[in-house]
Amino acid sequence: MSLTDTSQKAVDMAVHTGIDPLLFGITVLVLACFIGYYVVWSVTPALHSPLMGVTNAISSVIVVGALIAAGPAESNFAQIMGFLAVILASVNIFGGFIVTERMLAMFKGKKKGAGK
Amino acid sequence: MSATMSSLLYLVSGVLFILALRGLSSPETARRGNRFGMAGMLIAVTTTLALPQVESYGLIVLAITIGGGIGTVLALRIQMTALPQLVAAFHSLVGLAACFVATAAYFNPEAYGIGARGAISMGSLIEMGLGLAIGAITFTGSIIAFGKLQGIVSGKPVTFTGQHMLNLVIGLGLLAAIAMLVMTNDDALFWAIFAAALVLGILIIIPIGGADMPVVVSMLNSYSGWAACGIGFTLGNPLLIITGALVGASGAILSYIMCKGMNRSFFNVILGGFGGDDAVAAASSSDGDKTVKQGSAEDAAFIMENADSVVIVPGYGMAVAQAQHALREMGDMLKARGVTVRYAIHPVAGRMPGHMNVLLAEANVPYEDVLELEEINRDFAQTDVAFVIGANDVTNPAAKTDPSSPIYGMPILDVELAKTVLFIKRSMASGYAGVQNDVFFRDNTMMLFGDAKKMCEEVVQSLD
């Protein structure tokens, strides 16, 4: 392959596929880390337990990967893995959100607390 | 559904997750935040189900029903005192799920568009290997943390010579195996990484003592996020990367706050061995001739009834005794008599971040009455009674005065500055750090020996 071909190919890639997916992923990662840093520091210490509950629930977003693995119509080893992963992630999603909801429902201020 | 459409919906889902965390900045907005989180998850799942390559709906509905059913029952049944165990158990599931997804991607890469079986692209293999390793460490590590919190595994640190060296060797071995996997695409290496990471997860948690579990649970929370991130790179899915980073950052910050609350470095906690037998032996030798003043529930009731202000300092012992409801009843009766009652929470009180706040909220204590260390510490000098229930090390003035103490430099609640200190304890045994607490022997301290819950109930009876 000549040098011109190689550089032409690089130009094609840049035009048609945009930036390298890995670089794109890293961009997203770095920005998300900054958002996470500022958002989490603003969480009041009294709600650190619910914070763990809700982060636990949303980290189960890997269910997206599990669903794709469990998705194909034909059965294979990968599909069984996906099936199991969907079960595990679902335990977390339902459990995490519900336990967080239970915790948050208990935090009452003076006005509401007096009514109960 | 087109790729553009699904990408946009995943973005919406990511934004909703950010708002879910943002809502936790105040108890008023927190529940709305949690709803945002649920909506985000619903959108993410529905979007994925609408992808063309997802066809086996029967199987998927079955899996979600089984998992969702188990999760719902667990979350509704769990006692609030057992929250740390539940969270640790949930982390282990995220870890294992990440391993399964990595395995599925490795054995059926076509489904994710990352190459063919045996010829997966290099970048994807690295991400997959890391996701698998972190997931496996999270899985077994969380199981050990769960065991220690539940009392199935001894809370004592398990240490042996060469422990850290062994962990280091396994860790480096893991990285080497991932590098070799990238070059050879060998299935045996894939399983070797899985197995080694499972073992490493156990080894890094066993040397850490029971009361350091808040740091461990936060750290594993962080790991589960990074595992999701690794899988997100493999799948080229920004939603997983965003969410993984949010969770990873959250766990890391919580670990940092916990470590600061103990004035110990993260490495000091992680390398473990704290609160072992040596410290206990050293501490118990020096308190032979000191005497304590012992009181009864009636005395405590009388003192608090005649006080203007009472600050209650709860600790893990309150959770163990399930004393929060009796304690709140006591607080209400004192309030009815015109006493100002507030609660002081140390950052590391309990077995997970914010544990005490949840228990007090469960007992219907208004959150305005519950204050953090920095908010309340200056007020102890003007407080009539400090009522310590189930806490010990976090009130120990040795942290300020004795440079040789293992807890030296740890921020503490200055209970000894209050006019009277009432200290509920089952016995004179030292706390987790194995250090004797000088507060016991002060003239203004009265020890109330007994079970925390029973003692509160007796005080309530005396107040009646």
Boltz contact constraints between the chains, C-beta under 6 A:
constraints:
  - contact:
      token1: [A, 21]
      token2: [B, 236]
      max_distance: 6.0
  - contact:
      token1: [A, 22]
      token2: [B, 123]
      max_distance: 6.0
  - contact:
      token1: [A, 25]
      token2: [B, 233]
      max_distance: 6.0
  - contact:
      token1: [A, 25]
      token2: [B, 241]
      max_distance: 6.0
  - contact:
      token1: [A, 28]
      token2: [B, 238]
      max_distance: 6.0
  - contact:
      token1: [A, 28]
      token2: [B, 241]
      max_distance: 6.0
  - contact:
      token1: [A, 29]
      token2: [B, 241]
      max_distance: 6.0
  - contact:
      token1: [A, 29]
      token2: [B, 245]
      max_distance: 6.0
  - contact:
      token1: [A, 32]
      token2: [B, 242]
      max_distance: 6.0
  - contact:
      token1: [A, 32]
      token2: [B, 245]
      max_distance: 6.0
  - contact:
      token1: [A, 33]
      token2: [B, 245]
      max_distance: 6.0
  - contact:
      token1: [A, 33]
      token2: [B, 249]
      max_distance: 6.0
  - contact:
      token1: [A, 35]
      token2: [B, 18]
      max_distance: 6.0
  - contact:
      token1: [A, 36]
      token2: [B, 245]
      max_distance: 6.0
  - contact:
      token1: [A, 36]
      token2: [B, 246]
      max_distance: 6.0
  - contact:
      token1: [A, 36]
      token2: [B, 249]
      max_distance: 6.0
  - contact:
      token1: [A, 37]
      token2: [B, 249]
      max_distance: 6.0
  - contact:
      token1: [A, 39]
      token2: [B, 21]
      max_distance: 6.0
  - contact:
      token1: [A, 39]
      token2: [B, 22]
      max_distance: 6.0
  - contact:
      token1: [A, 40]
      token2: [B, 249]
      max_distance: 6.0
  - contact:
      token1: [A, 40]
      token2: [B, 250]
      max_distance: 6.0
  - contact:
      token1: [A, 40]
      token2: [B, 253]
      max_distance: 6.0
  - contact:
      token1: [A, 42]
      token2: [B, 25]
      max_distance: 6.0
  - contact:
      token1: [A, 43]
      token2: [B, 24]
      max_distance: 6.0
  - contact:
      token1: [A, 43]
      token2: [B, 25]
      max_distance: 6.0
  - contact:
      token1: [A, 45]
      token2: [B, 372]
      max_distance: 6.0
  - contact:
      token1: [A, 46]
      token2: [B, 357]
      max_distance: 6.0
  - contact:
      token1: [A, 46]
      token2: [B, 367]
      max_distance: 6.0
  - contact:
      token1: [A, 47]
      token2: [B, 24]
      max_distance: 6.0
  - contact:
      token1: [A, 47]
      token2: [B, 30]
      max_distance: 6.0
  - contact:
      token1: [A, 48]
      token2: [B, 353]
      max_distance: 6.0
  - contact:
      token1: [A, 48]
      token2: [B, 354]
      max_distance: 6.0
  - contact:
      token1: [A, 49]
      token2: [B, 352]
      max_distance: 6.0
  - contact:
      token1: [A, 49]
      token2: [B, 354]
      max_distance: 6.0
  - contact:
      token1: [A, 49]
      token2: [B, 355]
      max_distance: 6.0
  - contact:
      token1: [A, 49]
      token2: [B, 358]
      max_distance: 6.0
  - contact:
      token1: [A, 51]
      token2: [B, 24]
      max_distance: 6.0
  - contact:
      token1: [A, 52]
      token2: [B, 87]
      max_distance: 6.0
  - contact:
      token1: [A, 52]
      token2: [B, 221]
      max_distance: 6.0
  - contact:
      token1: [A, 54]
      token2: [B, 20]
      max_distance: 6.0
  - contact:
      token1: [A, 54]
      token2: [B, 37]
      max_distance: 6.0
  - contact:
      token1: [A, 55]
      token2: [B, 221]
      max_distance: 6.0
  - contact:
      token1: [A, 55]
      token2: [B, 247]
      max_distance: 6.0
  - contact:
      token1: [A, 55]
      token2: [B, 250]
      max_distance: 6.0
  - contact:
      token1: [A, 56]
      token2: [B, 90]
      max_distance: 6.0
  - contact:
      token1: [A, 58]
      token2: [B, 17]
      max_distance: 6.0
  - contact:
      token1: [A, 58]
      token2: [B, 37]
      max_distance: 6.0
  - contact:
      token1: [A, 58]
      token2: [B, 243]
      max_distance: 6.0
  - contact:
      token1: [A, 59]
      token2: [B, 94]
      max_distance: 6.0
  - contact:
      token1: [A, 59]
      token2: [B, 224]
      max_distance: 6.0
  - contact:
      token1: [A, 59]
      token2: [B, 225]
      max_distance: 6.0
  - contact:
      token1: [A, 59]
      token2: [B, 228]
      max_distance: 6.0
  - contact:
      token1: [A, 59]
      token2: [B, 247]
      max_distance: 6.0
  - contact:
      token1: [A, 60]
      token2: [B, 94]
      max_distance: 6.0
  - contact:
      token1: [A, 61]
      token2: [B, 44]
      max_distance: 6.0
  - contact:
      token1: [A, 61]
      token2: [B, 240]
      max_distance: 6.0
  - contact:
      token1: [A, 61]
      token2: [B, 243]
      max_distance: 6.0
  - contact:
      token1: [A, 62]
      token2: [B, 97]
      max_distance: 6.0
  - contact:
      token1: [A, 62]
      token2: [B, 98]
      max_distance: 6.0
  - contact:
      token1: [A, 62]
      token2: [B, 101]
      max_distance: 6.0
  - contact:
      token1: [A, 62]
      token2: [B, 228]
      max_distance: 6.0
  - contact:
      token1: [A, 62]
      token2: [B, 231]
      max_distance: 6.0
  - contact:
      token1: [A, 64]
      token2: [B, 44]
      max_distance: 6.0
  - contact:
      token1: [A, 64]
      token2: [B, 48]
      max_distance: 6.0
  - contact:
      token1: [A, 65]
      token2: [B, 101]
      max_distance: 6.0
  - contact:
      token1: [A, 65]
      token2: [B, 231]
      max_distance: 6.0
  - contact:
      token1: [A, 65]
      token2: [B, 235]
      max_distance: 6.0
  - contact:
      token1: [A, 66]
      token2: [B, 101]
      max_distance: 6.0
  - contact:
      token1: [A, 67]
      token2: [B, 48]
      max_distance: 6.0
  - contact:
      token1: [A, 67]
      token2: [B, 54]
      max_distance: 6.0
  - contact:
      token1: [A, 68]
      token2: [B, 111]
      max_distance: 6.0
  - contact:
      token1: [A, 69]
      token2: [B, 104]
      max_distance: 6.0
  - contact:
      token1: [A, 70]
      token2: [B, 59]
      max_distance: 6.0
  - contact:
      token1: [A, 70]
      token2: [B, 60]
      max_distance: 6.0
  - contact:
      token1: [A, 71]
      token2: [B, 53]
      max_distance: 6.0
  - contact:
      token1: [A, 71]
      token2: [B, 54]
      max_distance: 6.0
  - contact:
      token1: [A, 71]
      token2: [B, 55]
      max_distance: 6.0
  - contact:
      token1: [A, 73]
      token2: [B, 55]
      max_distance: 6.0
  - contact:
      token1: [A, 73]
      token2: [B, 56]
      max_distance: 6.0
  - contact:
      token1: [A, 77]
      token2: [B, 107]
      max_distance: 6.0
  - contact:
      token1: [A, 78]
      token2: [B, 104]
      max_distance: 6.0
  - contact:
      token1: [A, 78]
      token2: [B, 107]
      max_distance: 6.0
  - contact:
      token1: [A, 78]
      token2: [B, 108]
      max_distance: 6.0
  - contact:
      token1: [A, 81]
      token2: [B, 100]
      max_distance: 6.0
  - contact:
      token1: [A, 81]
      token2: [B, 103]
      max_distance: 6.0
  - contact:
      token1: [A, 81]
      token2: [B, 104]
      max_distance: 6.0
  - contact:
      token1: [A, 82]
      token2: [B, 104]
      max_distance: 6.0
  - contact:
      token1: [A, 83]
      token2: [B, 59]
      max_distance: 6.0
  - contact:
      token1: [A, 83]
      token2: [B, 63]
      max_distance: 6.0
  - contact:
      token1: [A, 84]
      token2: [B, 100]
      max_distance: 6.0
  - contact:
      token1: [A, 85]
      token2: [B, 97]
      max_distance: 6.0
  - contact:
      token1: [A, 85]
      token2: [B, 100]
      max_distance: 6.0
  - contact:
      token1: [A, 85]
      token2: [B, 101]
      max_distance: 6.0
  - contact:
      token1: [A, 86]
      token2: [B, 63]
      max_distance: 6.0
  - contact:
      token1: [A, 87]
      token2: [B, 63]
      max_distance: 6.0
  - contact:
      token1: [A, 87]
      token2: [B, 66]
      max_distance: 6.0
  - contact:
      token1: [A, 87]
      token2: [B, 67]
      max_distance: 6.0
  - contact:
      token1: [A, 88]
      token2: [B, 93]
      max_distance: 6.0
  - contact:
      token1: [A, 88]
      token2: [B, 96]
      max_distance: 6.0
  - contact:
      token1: [A, 88]
      token2: [B, 97]
      max_distance: 6.0
  - contact:
      token1: [A, 89]
      token2: [B, 97]
      max_distance: 6.0
  - contact:
      token1: [A, 90]
      token2: [B, 64]
      max_distance: 6.0
  - contact:
      token1: [A, 90]
      token2: [B, 67]
      max_distance: 6.0
  - contact:
      token1: [A, 90]
      token2: [B, 68]
      max_distance: 6.0
  - contact:
      token1: [A, 91]
      token2: [B, 67]
      max_distance: 6.0
  - contact:
      token1: [A, 91]
      token2: [B, 70]
      max_distance: 6.0
  - contact:
      token1: [A, 91]
      token2: [B, 71]
      max_distance: 6.0
  - contact:
      token1: [A, 91]
      token2: [B, 93]
      max_distance: 6.0
  - contact:
      token1: [A, 92]
      token2: [B, 90]
      max_distance: 6.0
  - contact:
      token1: [A, 92]
      token2: [B, 93]
      max_distance: 6.0
  - contact:
      token1: [A, 92]
      token2: [B, 94]
      max_distance: 6.0
  - contact:
      token1: [A, 93]
      token2: [B, 41]
      max_distance: 6.0
  - contact:
      token1: [A, 94]
      token2: [B, 68]
      max_distance: 6.0
  - contact:
      token1: [A, 94]
      token2: [B, 71]
      max_distance: 6.0
  - contact:
      token1: [A, 94]
      token2: [B, 72]
      max_distance: 6.0
  - contact:
      token1: [A, 95]
      token2: [B, 71]
      max_distance: 6.0
  - contact:
      token1: [A, 95]
      token2: [B, 74]
      max_distance: 6.0
  - contact:
      token1: [A, 95]
      token2: [B, 75]
      max_distance: 6.0
  - contact:
      token1: [A, 95]
      token2: [B, 90]
      max_distance: 6.0
  - contact:
      token1: [A, 97]
      token2: [B, 38]
      max_distance: 6.0
  - contact:
      token1: [A, 98]
      token2: [B, 72]
      max_distance: 6.0
  - contact:
      token1: [A, 98]
      token2: [B, 75]
      max_distance: 6.0
  - contact:
      token1: [A, 99]
      token2: [B, 75]
      max_distance: 6.0
  - contact:
      token1: [A, 100]
      token2: [B, 34]
      max_distance: 6.0
  - contact:
      token1: [A, 101]
      token2: [B, 34]
      max_distance: 6.0
  - contact:
      token1: [A, 103]
      token2: [B, 358]
      max_distance: 6.0
  - contact:
      token1: [A, 104]
      token2: [B, 30]
      max_distance: 6.0
  - contact:
      token1: [A, 104]
      token2: [B, 31]
      max_distance: 6.0
  - contact:
      token1: [A, 104]
      token2: [B, 34]
      max_distance: 6.0
  - contact:
      token1: [A, 106]
      token2: [B, 361]
      max_distance: 6.0
  - contact:
      token1: [A, 106]
      token2: [B, 362]
      max_distance: 6.0
  - contact:
      token1: [A, 107]
      token2: [B, 27]
      max_distance: 6.0
  - contact:
      token1: [A, 107]
      token2: [B, 361]
      max_distance: 6.0
  - contact:
      token1: [A, 107]
      token2: [B, 367]
      max_distance: 6.0
  - contact:
      token1: [A, 109]
      token2: [B, 366]
      max_distance: 6.0
  - contact:
      token1: [A, 110]
      token2: [B, 366]
      max_distance: 6.0
  - contact:
      token1: [A, 110]
      token2: [B, 368]
      max_distance: 6.0
  - contact:
      token1: [A, 113]
      token2: [B, 364]
      max_distance: 6.0
  - contact:
      token1: [A, 113]
      token2: [B, 366]
      max_distance: 6.0
